[in-house]
Amino acid sequence: MVSGQLWPPVVDPATLTRQVWDVNSARSLPGMGRALQLYGGLISQCAIDQFSGDELTKPRPPLLQLPDVNLRARSTFARVHVEDYLLHGNAVHMVTMRYAEGGVRGVRWFPAHMWHVADPASTEDGGVDYYLNGRKVPRGDVVHAQRGAAEGAPWRGVGVVEEHLKTLNRAGLEEAAESKNLTGGGVPSVAVIAPQHTLSPEEAEAAKDTWEEKFTGPGRRPAVLPNGTEVIPLSWSPVDSQMIEARKLSLVDVANACNLDPYWLGGQSSSHTYKSPGPMFLTLLRTSLEPVMSDLELVWSLAWLPYGRSVRFDRLQLTRDDFATEVQSGVAAVNAGLMTAEEWRIRQSLPTEPEFGELKKPEPAAPPGPPSLKVLPGGAEDDNQEEAV
């Protein structure tokens, strides 16, 4: 299967709450939603370029500018593939148009839950057959990027939901229990301890009604109480406080399941607190985004382009530092001859020539001349020369 629903729904008989068994339930968790926005949002910002070997080919082909016209944006095409890759473990689209020579002209994405993959053992030639909404489609037109390989079914990938079902289920149950506790287990705003040792229930109820009558509302009026009365404000119950701590730990578990530092999901982490954007996003790219981008690039390159050419995401959008740091690094690189001023402007997505003024070319260093003679106080031109007698 390439569907997100790879297991039957499970209901806990004790609480009658449904476990997290599909991607929609997992997506509703704030931590998982944040992780998907992070992956999809960052990768979708990167343009898709074509390379011949290691050389960038220009102009960018129309297929890489808008692969699926039905999605109306290249960024949307990249985002939906990233989300399917993470949640379902499988990102699939189909080639819909080709050139006369057989090159790919256009593709169309279909959600992962619409696809079904037949067991190669059940096919006549031992190959993988794909079914879209129950209808068999030519396998040569299917472009399938999978996240790892499922145990016992290497022809499909494994999503985060299936791989970490127990962790996501626990986080979902904690959220449901906290919501139920806050809805049906209210805590009084204040506790008033009367100085009387013998206080009848009727007197306590009357005192409560008098308190509510006087102090209900937005106004803050003074309270005059008998000597010995204690007024204790109440906020969270001990159970609520424990659930808050449990939610923080669950956020760390969701971050680990998505291969992210807890910092990116709002968790407690000090590893990124004092870093500039460049090193932060470079670490994020290498540890989290790069495995996803590499899988999509390799699969799309083999399916879209002829041999010897490849597609790559432009990672410069992610590794570019803040402008002040880029200017400082650019000046040092230009002065050292590692790059030209035009190349630095291209790196910053600026036009090659500035709108006003001219680019100042670094002046070449003057060639070393003959060693100058040092005039001594006595009138001799060189301190190594012997004085005339």
Residue pairs with C-beta under 8 A, 6 or more apart in sequence:
1 116
1 117
1 153
1 156
2 88
2 90
2 92
2 112
2 115
2 116
2 117
2 144
2 156
3 88
3 112
3 113
3 115
3 116
4 22
4 23
4 87
4 88
4 112
4 113
4 159
4 161
5 21
5 22
5 113
6 162
7 21
7 162
7 165
8 21
9 18
9 19
9 21
9 22
10 18
10 19
10 21
11 17
11 18
11 19
12 18
12 19
12 173
15 173
15 176
15 177
17 172
17 173
17 176
18 25
19 165
19 169
19 172
19 173
20 26
20 29
20 161
20 165
20 168
20 169
20 171
20 172
21 165
21 169
22 161
23 87
23 88
23 113
23 159
23 161
25 168
25 172
26 32
26 87
26 160
26 161
26 168
26 172
27 33
27 36
27 87
28 172
29 168
29 171
29 172
29 175
29 254
31 171
31 250
31 251
31 254
31 255
31 265
32 160
32 168
32 254
32 258
34 264
34 265
34 266
35 86
35 254
35 255
35 258
35 260
35 264
35 265
36 82
36 83
36 86
36 87
38 260
38 264
38 265
39 82
39 83
39 86
39 258
39 288
39 289
39 292
40 78
40 79
40 80
40 82
40 83
41 79
42 281
42 284
42 289
42 318
43 78
43 79
43 82
43 289
43 292
43 293
43 313
44 74
44 75
44 76
44 78
44 79
44 82
45 75
45 317
45 318
46 78
46 293
46 313
46 314
46 315
46 317
46 318
47 60
47 64
47 74
47 313
47 314
47 317
48 60
48 64
48 67
48 74
48 78
48 311
48 312
48 313
48 314
49 56
49 57
49 60
49 64
49 311
49 312
49 313
49 314
50 56
50 57
50 60
50 61
50 64
50 305
50 309
50 310
50 311
51 57
51 309
51 310
51 311
51 312
52 308
52 309
53 308
57 309
63 104
63 105
63 106
63 107
63 304
64 74
64 311
65 74
66 72
66 73
66 74
66 77
67 74
67 77
67 93
67 106
67 107
68 77
68 93
68 106
68 107
68 108
68 109
69 106
70 108
70 109
71 77
71 80
71 109
77 109
78 296
78 313
80 91
80 109
80 111
81 91
81 93
81 109
81 145
81 296
82 91
82 292
82 296
84 90
84 91
84 92
84 111
84 112
85 91
85 145
85 147
85 157
85 159
85 292
85 295
85 296
86 147
86 159
86 160
86 258
86 292
87 112
87 159
87 160
87 161
88 112
88 113
88 157
88 159
88 161
89 146
89 147
89 148
89 150
89 156
89 157
89 158
89 159
89 160
89 162
89 163
90 112
90 115
90 144
90 145
90 146
90 147
90 156
90 157
90 159
91 112
91 144
91 145
91 146
91 296
92 109
92 110
92 112
92 115
92 130
92 142
92 143
92 144
92 145
93 107
93 108
93 109
93 110
93 143
94 107
94 108
94 110
94 132
94 137
94 141
94 142
94 143
95 104
95 106
95 107
95 140
95 141
95 142
95 143
95 303
96 106
96 107
96 108
96 141
97 104
97 105
97 106
97 107
98 104
98 105
99 105
103 305
103 306
104 303
104 304
104 305
107 143
107 304
110 132
114 132
114 133
115 130
115 131
115 132
116 130
116 131
116 134
117 128
117 129
117 130
117 131
117 144
117 155
117 156
118 128
118 129
118 130
118 131
119 153
119 155
120 126
120 127
120 128
120 155
123 129
127 139
128 139
128 155
129 136
129 139
130 136
130 137
130 139
130 142
130 144
131 137
143 299
143 300
143 303
143 304
144 299
145 157
145 295
145 296
145 299
145 300
146 156
146 157
146 295
147 157
147 158
147 159
147 295
148 157
148 158
149 155
149 156
149 157
149 158
150 156
150 157
150 158
150 162
160 257
160 258
161 168
163 257
164 253
164 257
167 250
167 253
167 254
167 257
168 254
168 257
170 250
170 253
171 250
171 253
171 254
174 243
174 246
174 247
174 250
175 247
177 243
178 240
178 243
178 247
181 239
181 240
181 243
182 240
185 237
185 239
187 234
187 235
187 236
187 237
187 240
188 234
189 233
189 234
190 231
190 232
190 233
190 234
191 231
191 232
191 234
192 207
192 211
192 225
192 229
192 230
192 231
192 232
193 229
193 230
193 231
193 232
194 204
194 207
194 226
194 229
195 226
195 227
195 228
195 229
196 203
214 221
214 223
215 221
215 223
223 231
225 231
236 244
248 267
248 268
251 262
251 265
251 266
251 267
252 262
252 267
252 268
254 265
255 261
255 262
255 264
255 265
255 267
258 265
258 288
259 287
259 288
259 291
260 284
260 288
261 269
261 271
261 272
261 283
261 284
261 287
262 268
262 269
263 269
263 271
263 272
263 273
264 284
272 280
272 283
276 321
276 322
276 325
277 321
277 322
278 319
278 320
278 321
278 322
278 325
281 318
281 319
282 318
282 319
284 318
285 315
285 318
285 319
289 318
293 313
293 315
296 313
297 310
297 311
297 312
297 313
300 311
301 309
301 310
301 311
304 311
305 311
316 347
320 326
320 347
320 348
321 329
323 348
326 347
326 348
330 339
330 344
330 347
330 348
333 339
333 344
334 340
334 341
334 344
334 362
335 362
339 347
341 359
341 360
341 361
342 352
342 359
345 351
345 352
345 354
346 352
353 359
373 381
373 382
374 381
374 382
374 383
375 381
376 382
376 383
378 387
380 387
